[in-house]
Each structure stands twice: as structure tokens, then as C-alpha cells.
Amino acid sequence: MKKHNISAARSATASTTSSDRLPWAGLLALAMAAFICLFTETIPAGLLPQISEGLGISEALAGQLVTLYALGSLLAAIPLTTATRGWRRRPLLLLLMVGFLVFNSVTAMSSNYTLTLAARFLAGVSGGVLWGMAAGYARRMVPDALKGRALAVAMVGSPLALALGVPAGTFLGTMVGWRTVFGIMSLLTVLLVAWISWKMPDFEGQSTEQKLPLHKVFVMKGIRPVLAVVLVWVLAHNILYTYIAPYLAQVGLARRVDLILLIFGMTSIVGLWITGMWIDRMQRRLVLISLAAFALAAMLLGIGSSQPIVIYLAVAVWGLTFGGAGTLLQTAVAEAAGESVDVAQSMLVTAWNLAIGGGGLIGAILLEAIDVRSFPWVLFILLLFALLVAWSAREHGFTSKKHG
């Protein structure tokens, strides 16, 4: 049986590497998994009044459905990704998607707040492990020359969930109820489980000899600069994204929040497409250009706050530069980590979630202690720091060289 598995894996690898075509069936399955994961995480934010009424709680308590999901991802990403890196990839992915199926179904049917919070926490655990293993899974499906493009396809579900899924889910939730939205997501997950079982290639996990201890992965050259850029870049993004409504109200665009978020969502999809087209040829330059352009957009938000057209332009640039951020950063950490990619990705997930929480906290402090107009300048300083770190890490992590 073992010989059969090894030979099957070798033949799958050989057939993949002999072709310059992307394995669309497998990559789109990962993209749908990413869509379900991010939609599950963020949809409660758009349905807080309905969830509050349905569970008989305040909107503040309803908001903890988002918090508990993020906490589950934060706590699970590193230890569970490390513990499961020896597992075969397809069974692990199927287990994670069954987790989403069960926990979203519980959320849809539960009338008990504590049970709902527990389901949200466990859904976050599934999400944390999924983000830890998805990038390595996508990259193993293709030869070296297509690894960046494959990752871009696998990650397209994330911006689609934010730009289209959450607005559509929010609209649907107001029409037919928030429980129906979670039920529909469970039905989609059933279809995805069938698709993964039918079309997804399988790969062996890491052997005992390949497994580096966690601390040795962390000190590998290139890992820490990438994680630092993740933390600062995503922190800057979330300070603005979390408090975009107060900022727009301050500059006279309170009634244009939906339009601003639509512009951001649409341009982020374009940004991901551009990243997918060019990442395998100019990864380092894309990172530097994205950080520099985001810093420019932040400056425009600071000096052009009295001109709506400047705000729209700055938001469009922001979306273009952040749309491919996840793919660029995951590729950078994968290039630096080599065989330890899954553990390194789990560190990236942890840094990303810390930045999300930090963005909400620091933004709140700035909002109360100074003024919302301070946001663009804080972003500008953070992005210059991230740009300096990325520029300095030219030998490892943020490099144009490919490491096999």
C-alpha cells in the first residue's frame, strides 16, 4: 500500500511538472475553501443587528462571534499546523472542511449564545490550520516556475469573499435571515467536500527527517523579515479598514462608505490578478512597489482629505496594492522556509491575526486620544518601516531568486 502511495505521488508530480498548465480543478477547490473560510470569519460583522435580535443579546456581544473566530485561528495556527504536518494533505483538507460544515451548521441552528461562541471558536481553529497548509498545498501542485501563479489562484477566494461574498451575504441575511446564510454556506461546503474528494490531488506530509523544530524554522534566514513586514503591513491596513467609516465621516463622505468599500474590493481583485501574472518574475519588486504605493495612498489621504476625488483615488491605490499582499507574503515566507513551508505559513497566519487585533486596538486609541485624521500619517510611518525591512531583506525572503 505504501509503495502504491509513493508511486502515485511520484506519477502525480511527474505529470504536473511535465506540464506548464495550472491544475485548475485543485487550485479552484483551494480558492473555494479560502472563500468559505474568510466568509465564515467576516459575515457576522455585516449581520450584527439580525444576530443580536435572533440570540437575544446586544450588538456588542454579537460582535464577539468575530472575536472568538479570530481567537481560535490565532491559538490554533502554529500548534495544530505543526502537529499535522506529517498528515497527508487531502485527508487533512477534507477534515478541515467538514469542520466548517459542522460548526457553521451549529451556528445556523443554535439559539444558545455560549454554544454559538464555542462553534465560532472551533470554526476559527479550522480556519487557522487551513491558512497554515493551503499555500504549501497549492505550491506542491505545480513546477517551480508556476508556484507564485498557483498560489495567486488558490488565494483568489479571499478578496472575492470580501468584495462580493460578504456584501451579498449581508443583503441576503436582511432578506431571509442570518441563519439561512450560515445554512447556505454549509450546503456549499458539502459540495466542496465532494469536489475535493473527486478532483483534488493528494500529497504526503513531511517525513520525520524533514520536520524542523519550531524555533529552528523561526530563525531561518528570511523568515523574521517577512513576518515583520506581515505584522506592520497588515497592521497599517487594518487601522484604516476597521475605522474607515469614522474617517470618511470626518472628511464629509459618511454616506459613501459602501461605495468606498466597493472600490477597495474591486481594485483588490485587480491587484491580485496583477500579482498572479507577475509574481513568478518580479516578486521582490511587487512587494516594494506595493508598499511604496500604499504609503503614497496614505499620504494622499492625509493631504487631500478635502477633495473627494483624491480620497477615491487613494482608496483605489490602496486596494490595488493590498489585493496581492497575501499572495506576495505567503510566497516570500514559502521561499524562505523551503520544506518547512507549512510551519512558516502558520507563523504568518499568527502574525496576520495579531495585526488584525492590533489594528483594531491601535485605531481605537488613536481615535480617542488624537483624531481620526492622524490615521494616514500613522499608516505612512508604518509603511515606510515595512518598506525599509523589505528592501533590506534582499538576500532572503523578499528576493527575486527562486529556491527550488
C-alpha positions as CSV (number, residue, x, y, z in Angstrom):
1,M,0.0,0.0,0.0
2,K,2.8,2.4,0.9
3,K,4.6,1.6,-2.4
4,H,1.4,2.3,-4.2
5,N,1.0,5.7,-2.5
6,I,4.6,6.7,-3.2
7,S,4.4,5.7,-6.8
8,A,1.1,7.5,-7.2
9,A,2.6,10.6,-5.6
10,R,5.6,10.4,-8.0
11,S,3.4,10.0,-11.0
12,A,1.2,12.9,-10.0
13,T,4.4,15.0,-9.5
14,A,5.8,13.9,-12.8
15,S,2.6,14.7,-14.7
16,T,2.4,18.1,-13.1
17,T,6.0,19.1,-13.7
18,S,5.8,17.9,-17.3
19,S,3.1,20.5,-18.0
20,D,3.1,24.2,-18.0
21,R,-0.7,24.3,-17.4
22,L,-2.1,25.1,-14.0
23,P,-4.1,22.3,-12.3
24,W,-7.3,24.4,-12.2
25,A,-9.5,21.9,-10.5
26,G,-7.4,21.6,-7.5
27,L,-6.4,25.3,-7.2
28,L,-10.1,26.4,-7.6
29,A,-11.0,23.9,-4.8
30,L,-8.5,25.7,-2.6
31,A,-9.9,29.1,-3.7
32,M,-13.4,28.0,-2.7
33,A,-12.0,26.7,0.7
34,A,-10.4,30.2,1.2
35,F,-13.7,31.8,0.3
36,I,-15.7,29.8,2.8
37,C,-13.0,30.4,5.4
38,L,-13.0,34.2,5.1
39,F,-16.7,34.5,4.6
40,T,-17.3,32.5,7.7
41,E,-14.9,34.8,9.6
42,T,-16.3,38.1,8.5
43,I,-20.0,37.7,7.7
44,P,-21.2,38.3,11.3
45,A,-19.9,41.8,11.1
46,G,-22.5,42.5,8.4
47,L,-25.3,40.9,10.3
48,L,-24.8,42.1,13.8
49,P,-28.4,43.6,14.2
50,Q,-30.0,40.4,13.0
51,I,-27.7,38.1,15.1
52,S,-28.3,40.3,18.1
53,E,-32.1,40.0,17.8
54,G,-32.0,36.3,17.0
55,L,-29.9,35.4,20.0
56,G,-31.5,38.0,22.3
57,I,-28.2,39.7,23.0
58,S,-26.6,43.2,22.5
59,E,-24.8,44.0,19.3
60,A,-21.6,44.3,21.3
61,L,-22.0,40.7,22.4
62,A,-22.9,39.6,18.9
63,G,-19.6,41.2,17.7
64,Q,-17.8,38.6,19.8
65,L,-18.7,36.0,17.2
66,V,-16.0,37.6,15.1
67,T,-13.6,37.8,18.1
68,L,-13.9,34.2,19.0
69,Y,-13.3,33.1,15.5
70,A,-10.1,35.2,15.3
71,L,-9.0,33.8,18.7
72,G,-9.5,30.2,17.5
73,S,-7.3,30.9,14.4
74,L,-4.7,32.7,16.5
75,L,-4.3,29.9,19.1
76,A,-4.5,27.0,16.6
77,A,-2.4,28.1,13.7
78,I,1.1,27.2,14.9
79,P,0.5,24.2,17.3
80,L,-2.0,22.4,15.1
81,T,-0.2,23.1,11.8
82,T,2.9,21.8,13.5
83,A,1.1,18.7,14.8
84,T,-0.5,17.8,11.5
85,R,2.4,18.5,9.1
86,G,3.1,14.7,8.8
87,W,-0.5,14.1,7.7
88,R,-1.4,13.5,4.0
89,R,-2.7,16.7,2.6
90,R,-6.1,15.8,1.1
91,P,-7.5,14.0,4.2
92,L,-6.4,17.0,6.3
93,L,-8.1,19.4,4.0
94,L,-11.3,17.3,4.0
95,L,-11.2,17.2,7.8
96,L,-11.0,21.0,8.0
97,M,-13.9,21.5,5.5
98,V,-16.0,19.0,7.5
99,G,-15.2,21.2,10.5
100,F,-16.6,24.3,8.7
101,L,-19.6,22.2,7.7
102,V,-20.3,21.2,11.3
103,F,-19.6,24.5,13.1
104,N,-21.4,26.6,10.5
105,S,-24.4,24.3,10.8
106,V,-24.3,24.6,14.6
107,T,-24.2,28.4,14.3
108,A,-27.2,28.3,12.0
109,M,-29.3,26.2,14.3
110,S,-28.1,27.3,17.8
111,S,-30.3,29.5,20.0
112,N,-27.7,29.4,22.8
113,Y,-25.1,32.2,22.9
114,T,-22.5,30.1,24.6
115,L,-22.9,27.2,22.2
116,T,-22.7,29.7,19.3
117,L,-19.5,31.2,20.6
118,A,-18.0,27.7,21.0
119,A,-18.9,26.8,17.4
120,R,-17.3,30.1,16.2
121,F,-14.1,29.4,18.2
122,L,-13.8,25.9,16.7
123,A,-14.6,27.2,13.2
124,G,-11.6,29.6,13.8
125,V,-9.5,26.6,14.7
126,S,-10.3,25.0,11.3
127,G,-9.5,28.3,9.6
128,G,-6.2,28.7,11.3
129,V,-5.0,25.3,10.2
130,L,-6.4,25.8,6.7
131,W,-4.4,29.0,6.2
132,G,-1.3,27.2,7.5
133,M,-1.4,24.4,5.0
134,A,-3.1,25.9,1.9
135,A,-0.1,27.8,0.5
136,G,2.2,24.7,0.6
137,Y,-0.6,22.5,-0.9
138,A,-1.0,24.9,-3.8
139,R,2.7,25.2,-4.5
140,R,3.2,21.4,-4.5
141,M,0.7,21.0,-7.4
142,V,3.0,22.9,-9.9
143,P,6.6,23.2,-11.1
144,D,8.8,25.9,-9.7
145,A,8.1,28.4,-12.5
146,L,4.4,28.4,-11.7
147,K,4.4,28.3,-7.9
148,G,3.6,32.0,-7.4
149,R,0.8,32.0,-10.0
150,A,-0.7,28.8,-8.5
151,L,-0.8,30.5,-5.1
152,A,-2.5,33.5,-6.5
153,V,-5.3,31.4,-8.0
154,A,-5.7,29.4,-4.7
155,M,-6.0,32.7,-2.8
156,V,-8.5,34.4,-5.1
157,G,-11.3,33.3,-2.8
158,S,-10.2,35.7,-0.1
159,P,-10.7,39.0,-2.0
160,L,-13.8,37.6,-3.6
161,A,-15.3,36.8,-0.2
162,L,-14.6,40.4,1.0
163,A,-15.6,42.2,-2.3
164,L,-18.6,40.1,-3.2
165,G,-19.5,37.4,-0.7
166,V,-19.9,39.5,2.4
167,P,-22.0,42.2,0.8
168,A,-24.2,39.6,-0.9
169,G,-24.4,37.6,2.3
170,T,-25.4,40.7,4.3
171,F,-28.1,41.6,1.7
172,L,-29.4,38.0,1.8
173,G,-29.3,37.9,5.6
174,T,-31.5,41.0,5.8
175,M,-34.0,39.4,3.4
176,V,-34.2,35.8,4.6
177,G,-32.4,35.8,8.0
178,W,-28.9,35.3,9.2
179,R,-29.4,31.6,10.0
180,T,-30.2,30.9,6.3
181,V,-26.8,32.5,5.3
182,F,-24.9,30.1,7.5
183,G,-27.1,27.2,6.2
184,I,-26.3,28.1,2.6
185,M,-22.6,28.2,3.5
186,S,-22.9,24.7,4.9
187,L,-24.5,23.4,1.7
188,L,-21.7,25.0,-0.3
189,T,-19.2,23.2,1.9
190,V,-20.9,19.8,1.2
191,L,-20.4,20.4,-2.5
192,L,-16.8,21.4,-1.9
193,V,-16.1,18.3,0.1
194,A,-17.4,16.2,-2.8
195,W,-15.3,18.2,-5.3
196,I,-12.1,17.8,-3.1
197,S,-12.7,14.0,-2.9
198,W,-13.2,13.7,-6.6
199,K,-10.6,16.2,-8.2
200,M,-8.0,17.2,-5.6
201,P,-4.5,15.7,-5.9
202,D,-3.1,14.2,-2.7
203,F,0.4,14.6,-1.3
204,E,2.3,13.0,1.6
205,G,3.0,15.0,4.7
206,Q,6.5,15.7,5.9
207,S,8.6,12.8,7.0
208,T,10.2,12.8,10.5
209,E,13.6,13.7,8.9
210,Q,12.1,16.8,7.3
211,K,10.5,18.2,10.4
212,L,12.5,21.0,11.8
213,P,11.7,22.2,15.4
214,L,9.6,25.3,15.5
215,H,12.4,27.6,16.8
216,K,14.7,26.5,14.0
217,V,12.1,27.4,11.4
218,F,11.7,30.8,13.1
219,V,15.4,31.6,13.0
220,M,15.9,30.5,9.3
221,K,17.2,33.3,7.2
222,G,14.4,35.4,5.7
223,I,11.6,34.2,8.0
224,R,11.8,37.0,10.5
225,P,11.9,39.9,8.0
226,V,8.9,38.5,6.2
227,L,7.0,38.1,9.5
228,A,7.9,41.7,10.4
229,V,6.6,43.0,7.2
230,V,3.4,41.0,7.6
231,L,2.8,42.4,11.0
232,V,3.4,46.0,10.0
233,W,1.7,46.0,6.6
234,V,-1.4,44.2,7.8
235,L,-1.4,46.4,10.9
236,A,-1.4,49.6,8.8
237,H,-4.2,48.1,6.6
238,N,-6.4,47.2,9.5
239,I,-6.1,50.5,11.3
240,L,-7.7,52.1,8.3
241,Y,-10.0,49.3,7.2
242,T,-11.5,48.8,10.7
243,Y,-12.2,52.5,11.1
244,I,-12.9,53.6,7.6
245,A,-16.4,54.8,8.5
246,P,-15.2,57.3,11.1
247,Y,-12.5,58.5,8.8
248,L,-15.0,59.0,5.9
249,A,-17.4,60.8,8.3
250,Q,-14.6,63.2,9.3
251,V,-13.9,64.1,5.6
252,G,-17.5,64.5,4.6
253,L,-18.1,61.1,2.9
254,A,-20.2,59.4,5.6
255,R,-22.8,58.4,3.0
256,R,-20.2,56.9,0.7
257,V,-18.9,54.1,2.9
258,D,-20.5,51.4,0.7
259,L,-19.0,52.9,-2.5
260,I,-15.6,53.3,-0.9
261,L,-15.6,49.6,0.2
262,L,-16.8,48.6,-3.3
263,I,-13.9,50.5,-4.9
264,F,-11.5,48.9,-2.5
265,G,-12.9,45.4,-3.1
266,M,-12.9,45.7,-6.9
267,T,-9.4,47.1,-7.1
268,S,-8.1,44.5,-4.7
269,I,-9.3,41.8,-7.1
270,V,-7.4,43.6,-9.9
271,G,-4.4,43.8,-7.6
272,L,-4.5,40.0,-7.0
273,W,-4.8,39.4,-10.8
274,I,-1.7,41.6,-11.5
275,T,0.2,39.8,-8.7
276,G,-0.7,36.4,-10.2
277,M,0.6,37.5,-13.6
278,W,3.9,38.8,-12.5
279,I,4.8,37.2,-9.1
280,D,7.0,34.4,-10.6
281,R,9.1,37.0,-12.5
282,M,9.3,40.0,-10.1
283,Q,8.2,39.0,-6.6
284,R,10.6,41.4,-4.8
285,R,9.7,44.4,-7.0
286,L,6.0,43.8,-6.5
287,V,6.4,43.9,-2.7
288,L,8.4,47.1,-2.8
289,I,6.1,48.7,-5.3
290,S,3.0,47.7,-3.3
291,L,4.4,49.1,0.0
292,A,5.6,52.3,-1.7
293,A,2.3,52.9,-3.5
294,F,0.3,52.2,-0.3
295,A,2.5,54.7,1.6
296,L,1.7,57.2,-1.2
297,A,-2.0,56.5,-0.9
298,A,-1.8,57.1,2.9
299,M,-0.1,60.4,2.2
300,L,-2.9,61.3,-0.3
301,L,-5.5,60.5,2.4
302,G,-3.7,62.9,4.7
303,I,-3.2,65.9,2.5
304,G,-6.2,65.5,0.2
305,S,-8.9,64.9,2.7
306,S,-10.9,67.9,1.5
307,Q,-11.1,66.5,-2.1
308,P,-13.4,63.5,-2.6
309,I,-11.7,62.6,-5.9
310,V,-8.4,62.3,-4.1
311,I,-10.0,60.0,-1.5
312,Y,-11.4,57.8,-4.2
313,L,-8.1,57.6,-6.0
314,A,-6.2,56.8,-2.8
315,V,-8.6,54.0,-1.9
316,A,-8.3,52.6,-5.4
317,V,-4.5,52.5,-5.0
318,W,-4.9,51.0,-1.5
319,G,-7.0,48.2,-3.0
320,L,-4.6,47.6,-5.9
321,T,-1.6,47.3,-3.5
322,F,-3.3,45.2,-0.8
323,G,-5.1,42.8,-3.1
324,G,-2.0,40.8,-3.8
325,A,-0.4,41.2,-0.3
326,G,-1.4,37.8,1.0
327,T,0.0,36.0,-2.1
328,L,3.2,38.1,-2.0
329,L,3.8,37.5,1.7
330,Q,2.9,33.8,1.6
331,T,5.2,33.3,-1.4
332,A,8.0,35.2,0.4
333,V,7.8,33.1,3.5
334,A,7.5,29.9,1.5
335,E,10.6,30.7,-0.5
336,A,12.5,31.3,2.8
337,A,11.2,28.2,4.5
338,G,11.7,25.6,1.9
339,E,10.5,22.2,3.2
340,S,9.2,23.8,6.4
341,V,6.7,25.9,4.5
342,D,3.6,24.8,6.4
343,V,5.0,25.7,9.8
344,A,6.3,29.0,8.4
345,Q,2.8,29.7,7.0
346,S,1.3,29.1,10.4
347,M,3.6,31.7,11.8
348,L,2.4,34.1,9.1
349,V,-1.2,33.3,10.0
350,T,-0.5,34.1,13.6
351,A,1.3,37.4,12.7
352,W,-1.6,38.3,10.4
353,N,-4.2,37.7,13.1
354,L,-2.1,39.7,15.7
355,A,-2.1,42.6,13.2
356,I,-5.8,42.4,12.8
357,G,-6.3,42.6,16.5
358,G,-3.6,45.3,16.8
359,G,-5.2,47.4,14.1
360,G,-8.5,47.5,16.0
361,L,-6.8,48.3,19.3
362,I,-4.3,51.0,18.0
363,G,-7.0,52.5,15.8
364,A,-9.3,52.8,18.8
365,I,-6.5,54.5,20.8
366,L,-5.8,56.9,18.0
367,L,-9.5,57.7,17.6
368,E,-10.0,58.5,21.2
369,A,-6.6,60.1,22.1
370,I,-5.8,62.1,19.0
371,D,-8.1,62.3,16.0
372,V,-9.1,60.2,13.0
373,R,-7.1,62.5,10.8
374,S,-4.0,61.0,12.4
375,F,-4.6,57.7,10.7
376,P,-3.0,58.4,7.3
377,W,0.2,59.7,8.9
378,V,0.5,56.7,11.3
379,L,0.0,54.5,8.2
380,F,2.6,56.4,6.3
381,I,5.2,55.8,9.0
382,L,4.4,52.1,9.4
383,L,4.6,51.5,5.7
384,L,7.9,53.3,5.4
385,F,9.3,51.0,8.1
386,A,7.9,47.9,6.2
387,L,9.4,49.2,3.0
388,L,12.8,49.5,4.7
389,V,12.6,46.0,6.1
390,A,11.6,44.5,2.8
391,W,14.4,46.5,0.9
392,S,17.0,45.3,3.4
393,A,16.0,41.6,3.1
394,R,17.2,41.3,-0.4
395,E,19.2,38.1,0.2
396,H,16.4,36.0,1.7
397,G,12.6,36.1,1.8
398,F,12.0,39.2,-0.3
399,T,14.2,38.2,-3.3
400,S,13.8,37.7,-7.0
401,K,15.7,34.4,-6.8
402,K,13.9,31.1,-6.8
403,H,15.0,28.5,-4.4
404,G,13.8,25.3,-6.0
